[in-house]
Amino acid sequence: MLRPMLVHLNGRILPADEARVSVFDRGFIFGDGIYEGLRAFGGWVRNVEDHAARMRQGLDEAGIDWEPDALGPLSEQLLEANGLSDAFLYWQITRGTPAPGDPVRARIPPRSMRPTVFAYCLPAPGVEALDEPMASTGATVPDERWQKGHVKAISLIANVMAAMVADRAGGEEAVMVRDGRVSESCATNVFAVLPGADGQSEIVTPPVGEVSILSGVTRKILLELAPEVRVRSISVNELDHADEIFLTGTLTTVKSVIRLDGRTIGTGTPGPVARRLLGRYADYVRAHVAEACGR
Ligand SMILES: Cc1ncc(COP(=O)(O)O)c(C=O)c1O
């Protein structure tokens, strides 16, 4: 029999079909909230401190009063309740629901709102699945989102619309471009392998801040594992000569774009750099899982 999914809602663990949120919640009405997508391997919640730090920054900027310090233990509790050790976890903190009598659509939120805290988790492949980069097609699309790409806001309609534009152009992934520079994809950061000035190829990824993008936790891990990666702006024209393009994200891990705008990239298969970085990432995950098991 299918096990009922248990979710976290405001400090309680309960079956998903019993979890209730008001239709006046500002997350529903305004997309007024912050989220995080996390990954657990063998019960180890990957780099949860990085996710908590990013969430804290977003909540602070948005003025939502919730402390993500407990993200680790709360995630472990949810995994355990669902009997999962290899999983994807989604945490969403909205500004909350106005009290009865308070205005529902006030742009300036009523004072003393209590945030709504919600999470679910789903099974995901274990570390053994990290043996081969995924592959997909892509299309370049204009990045028409807001300028606060570093804030992981739940209002994702612009990302959805960009993905739909890419889909109509025949690309499974959108490679977004702002002012002629590559920014990111809809739920991933972008890396490219480009011919360097000295005849050597260079691995590059755009800087957070110069272009409005999310500081991906997977990107951060890969930058630590591969100091040869250069953080610099990528002009969209440079992608014409790319040997490899790949996308990185918590659930995606490493996904090679093997065709972009109908043009084959490199050999049309995941390239050696994507494989090498994925290999290092898999070793990193294995080492942390082993350490967590030994504790
Ligand atoms: C727009 C965007 N960029 C990049 C990422 C990758 O970030 P991370 O590696 O932390 O999952 C995400 C993840 O959801 C995202 O939504």
Ligand as a Chemical Component Dictionary entry (heavy atoms), coordinates in Angstrom:
data_LIG
# 
_chem_comp.id                   LIG 
_chem_comp.type                 NON-POLYMER 
_chem_comp.pdbx_formal_charge   0 
_chem_comp.three_letter_code    LIG 
# 
loop_
_chem_comp_atom.comp_id 
_chem_comp_atom.atom_id 
_chem_comp_atom.alt_atom_id 
_chem_comp_atom.type_symbol 
_chem_comp_atom.charge 
_chem_comp_atom.model_Cartn_x 
_chem_comp_atom.model_Cartn_y 
_chem_comp_atom.model_Cartn_z 
_chem_comp_atom.pdbx_ordinal 
LIG C1 C1 C 0 17.056 30.252 -10.422 1  
LIG C2 C2 C 0 17.939 29.208 -9.793  2  
LIG N1 N1 N 0 19.253 29.217 -10.058 3  
LIG C3 C3 C 0 20.076 28.297 -9.548  4  
LIG C4 C4 C 0 19.602 27.276 -8.724  5  
LIG C5 C5 C 0 20.549 26.250 -8.190  6  
LIG O1 O1 O 0 20.736 26.413 -6.809  7  
LIG P1 P1 P 0 21.076 25.181 -5.879  8  
LIG O2 O2 O 0 22.339 24.569 -6.368  9  
LIG O3 O3 O 0 21.228 25.779 -4.511  10 
LIG O4 O4 O 0 19.920 24.236 -5.952  11 
LIG C6 C6 C 0 18.229 27.243 -8.420  12 
LIG C7 C7 C 0 17.690 26.210 -7.545  13 
LIG O5 O5 O 0 16.498 26.096 -7.343  14 
LIG C8 C8 C 0 17.379 28.232 -8.962  15 
LIG O6 O6 O 0 16.071 28.240 -8.704  16 
# 
loop_
_chem_comp_bond.comp_id 
_chem_comp_bond.atom_id_1 
_chem_comp_bond.atom_id_2 
_chem_comp_bond.value_order 
_chem_comp_bond.pdbx_ordinal 
LIG C1 C2 SING 1  
LIG C2 N1 SING 2  
LIG C2 C8 DOUB 3  
LIG N1 C3 DOUB 4  
LIG C3 C4 SING 5  
LIG C4 C5 SING 6  
LIG C4 C6 DOUB 7  
LIG C5 O1 SING 8  
LIG O1 P1 SING 9  
LIG P1 O2 DOUB 10 
LIG P1 O3 SING 11 
LIG P1 O4 SING 12 
LIG C6 C7 SING 13 
LIG C6 C8 SING 14 
LIG C7 O5 DOUB 15 
LIG C8 O6 SING 16 
# 
